[in-house]
Each structure stands twice: as structure tokens, then as C-alpha cells.
Amino acid sequence: MNVNNKNNTPFKAEDVNWEELAGIGILKDELEMSGELDTLLKGEKTRVMSLSLVLLGVDVVMDATLQLVRKDGEALIEILGVKPVA
């Protein structure tokens, strides 16, 4: 895993395709304001967040955690849905 020596994070903000994520409703500014951007850049899971996404033209509202992973050298975001407690 490549580590950015400046702050010991495996990812840098410029590694992420923010334009693509904005297209489904995940915004860098909102992650920064919530304090979760640093968590993502460390390669850790965020706390549970309420997401409102647009996937293939369908509005999806869900609680999930986010995590950055590397696939074929690229930074990709994993959206891990959280099952509601009954």
C-alpha cells in the first residue's frame, strides 16, 4: 500500500474521482464538513452516514459506511449498506 509520507495516509484527495462521486450524490465538501474525509483518506470506514444516492437513474436513500479501497491501482469508494435494527 502506498503511503503519503506527509500525513501517513494511503490515499490523497486527488486520487479520488470526485466528479464521478458527485454524479451519484457523494460530495467532497460534505465529507470535509462532517470530518469523514480524513477517515476515508486513511483507508478506514467512516461512521454510519445517511446517503441519498442516484444510481442508474434511481434515487436510493440508505444508511451506509464509506471506505476507500485500491483496485487495479485506482482509488474506489465502497458503499457498505447498514441493515436497520428492527
URQUI-V58667 format. One line per field, one symbol per residue. psi: psi as a letter, one per 40 degrees, with the letter a starting at -180 (. if undefined). A space follows every 10 residues. Layout:
psi->???
This chain:
psi->hhhhddefie iidedhgddd dddeehhddd dddeeedddd deeiiiihih ihihhfehhh hihiiihhih hfeihihhhh ihhih.
